[in-house]
Amino acid sequence: MGQNNIYILPSRPGLAFCLTLLLLLLASINDQLSLGYMLTFLLTGAGLASMHSTHGNLRGLSLDLKAPQPVFAGEDVQLELRLHNGGRARFGIGVHVLGSPDAEIAWTDVPARGHALLQVRLPAGPRGLQSLPSLQIVTRFPLGLFRSWSVWRPAAKVWVYPQPESPAAAFPLSRDGGETGEIALPSRQQGQDFEGVRQYRRGDSMRQVLWKKAALSLEQGTPLSVRETQAPAAHALWLDWRDAGSETEARLSRLTAWVLAAERAQAPYGLRLGAQEFAPDLGPAQRQLCLEQLALA
């Protein structure tokens, strides 16, 4: 922040202070009071010094934003900002969403040649990939007579997933040739039959890790080893748009709940959205892919 993007105006107390100075000046002129002139000019100098300090409290600061974590509709987005100060200590720095009440300002001090972390919460918008609103950085330090501010428009965006249905409905019936009334199950299940050892893959259960060899793997920089087990194949767990109801938002809410339930159950699952089809898988990447597709549906 520099001269070109920092603005300053008197605050309400500052306007009252200016009015007081005007009355003192008029009274001093009317009564020819030398001490009145001196008091008026001393207070005016203090006010000008305050204005310079308030503006300088922001000048030279820089900010960056940690990529915001995805949220579900109806939750708050938590922004984590880092303020960088290459000069003297700064006090009374506030950040809030542009247009929000002053009561929602998050305040912090920034040490000399140091950094400060600041968290700002704002309501999540509609589902989808949403742009972040403009943020306003404000200060009234040191006397509160002036309000200095700057506006920052972050380039980052945040994913807002559909609100999951609560309580979640049961998984849909199989559409892949299962018998009538059969609940869809993962196409590949972990059983008790030992087949061998392989490298760890994302989504593997921690119970499969060969912990006796883990220390050696870490020492050698090689991947962890896990037991390979296989149970008889069952029908794939497909989360299908056609099985989720009739109304669009209710369908998305139910599919979101199914994705989260499948992840908790460690059951590989696929997603069908009309003509789009995403193959069954498991893990953070699959969860992110499916939730992002539901947010954009």
N, C-alpha and C positions, 0 to 999 in steps of 0.2 A: 504494500500500500504506500502510495506517495502523493505528491501534490495534486496529481491529475484525477485521483479517484477518492479523495477524502473531502467530506463536506462538513460544515460547522454552522450552527445557528444558536442563538440564545435559548436556554431552557425557560420554563415558566418562572423559576426563581431568578433566572438571569434577567428576564424582562422586568420583574419587580425591582431588581437591583438597578437597572437602567433608569426606571421611572424615579427611584429614590435619588439617584444622582442628579437627574434633571430638576427635581424639587429643591435639592440642596443648592444647586447652582443658581436657580431663580431667587431663592431666599438670600443667598450671599450677594447677588447683584443688587437686590432691592434694598438690603440693609447695609451694604458695603462692609461685609464681615471678612476680615483678612483670614481669620481662623476657619471660617466657612469655606473660603476658596481653597485653603490648604487641605482641609478634610475632603472636599470634593475631588481635588486632583489626586490626592493619595489613593482614594477609593477607585478612581478611574484607572490609575496605574496598576492597582491590584487586579482589577477586572481584565485589563489588557494582558497582563502577565498570565492570568488564569486561562484566557482564550488561547494564548500561545502554547501553554502547557497541555491543554486539552487536545489541541490539534496534533502536537508532537507525541502524544501518548499512543497514537495509531501509526504515525509516519515511520516507515521502515519495517513494520511487522509483515510477515508472510505466513500463509496458511496452506496446508494440504489436507486432504480428506482420505481416510481409509475407505476402501471399497465397501459399501454397505452390504450387510447380509440380507438375503431374501427373507421376506415375511409373508404371512397369510393375510388376506383381506380382513380388515377390522382391527388389526394389530397396529402398534406404533413402530415406525422406522427409527432406529437409533443410529445417529451419525456420530462418528468419532473424528474430531478435528484435532490437528496438531498445529499450535502456534509457535513460530520460530522468531526469536528475537536476537538480533546481532548487536544490540547496543545496551543502553541502560535498562534498569528494571522498569516494567510497565505494570500499572495497577488499575483495577476496575475495568477490565476488558470483558464485554458481554457479546454474546452471539445469539441470534434468534432468527426464526423464519420471517422473511419480509412480510409485513402486514399483520403479524400476530401481536397480541397484547404485550405490554412491557412486563407483565407478571411472569411471562414464559421465557424471559431472558436467562441464559446460563452464564454465570460470571466466573472469572478466574483472574489470577495475577500471573505475569510472565517474568521469570527471573532474568537478571542481566546475563546476556550472552547464553541464554538457555532456551528451553522449550516448555510448553505446557499443553496438557491434554484436556480436551473439553468435549462433553457429550451433549448433543442436542437431540431431542425427541420430537417427532412430528407424525401426525396420523398418516397411515398408508392410504394411497388413493385407490382407484379401481384396479382390478386385476390386470396384469400385463407387465411389460417393461416400461417403467415410469421414469420420467426425468425428475431430478430433484429440484425443489423450488429454490428461488434466490434466497441467500442468507445475508443478514445485515449485521455488521460488526459495529458496536457502539461503545462509547465511553463518555463519562461526565467528570472524570478526574481532572483537577483535584478539588475544586470548590462546588461543582455542580451548577455553575452559572451558565455553562455552554454545553451543548450536546454535539459531539462529533461522531460521524458515522461513515461507513463505506459499504458498498453492496458487492457481494460476490455471487457469481452464478456458476456453481459446480458443473463440470461436464459429465460427472458420473451419473449412472442410472441404477435403479433398484428393481429387482423382480418382486412383484406382488402376486403370490399364488392364490388360487381360489380358497375360500374358507372351507375347511374340511367339515363334512357332515358329522354331527354328534347327537346321539351315538351312531357309530358307523353301522350300515346295513351289512348283512351277511354277504359273502362273496357270491358272484353270479353263478348260475348253473352252467355247466360245460356246453360249449357250442362246437366242440371238436370231436364229436362222435361218441361221447360218453353216454352211459345209460341215462334214461330219464330220471331226473331228481338227483343225479350225481353232482357233487360240488367240485368245481374245478380245482385241481391240485397242481403243484409244480411239475414240470416235465422231467426234472432231474432232482431226486431227493437223496439226501445223505442217509445212509443206513448203517448197519453194524458190520457188514461184510468187508473185511480188509482187502484192498486190491493192490496197494503199493504206496510209494512215497513220491511226491512231486513238490515243485516250488509253490510257495504261497501266492495266491491270487486274491485280488480285492474281492471282498464279500465272503471269504472263507471264515468259518467259525474259529474263534480262539481255542476251542476245545480240541481242534484237529492239529494244532501246532505241536511239533516235536520239541518240547521245551528243553529236553536234555541236550539237544544239538543247537539250541538257539544261541548260547554263549559262543560256541565255535563259529557259527555263521556270522555273528556280529564282529568277531575278532578278524575273520577273513574277509569281511565285506561282501559276503554272498547272501542271497535271499534265504528267508526262513523256509524250512521244510514242513510239509503237512502230510497227514495220513490221507490217502485217497480211498474213499469208501463209496459204494454205489448200492442203491436199492433198486428194485424193479421200477421201470419207468411208469409214470402215471400221466394223466392228461395235463396239458399245460395250463397254467393259470393266466387266462387272458382277461384283461379288464377292458370291456367293450362298451363303447358309447351307447349301443342299442340296449344294453342291460341296465342302464343307470337311471331310467325314468323317462319323463316326457318334457319337462321344462329345462331350458338350457342351463341356467345357473344351478339348479338343483342337481342336474346331471354332473356338472363339473365339480360340485361340492362332494358328491358321492364318490366320483372317481378319485378325487384327491384323498378322501378318507381310505379308499381301498389301497391306494399306493402306499400310504403310511402304514396301514395294517400289514400289508405284504412284507414291507421292510422289517417291521417288528418281528414278524414270524419267520424271517429269513427264508421266504419262499420266492424263488425266481418268478418274475411276472412279465407279461407283455402288455402293450397298450394298443387299442384300436380306436381311432378317431375317424369314422367315415372311411374314406379311401386310404388314409394314412395308417400304417402299421409299424410298430416298433417291437423288435424281437424280444423274447423273454431274457431277462438278465437280473442281476442283483447287485446292490452296492450304491455308494453315493452318486456315481456318475449316472446310473440308471434312474435313481430317484430324481436327480436334478433334471435329466432329460424329460421325464414324464411330466413333472410338475411345470416345467417351462412350456411344454406343448399344451397343457391344460390352461395355463394362464393366457396363452395366445389364441385359444380356440374361440 
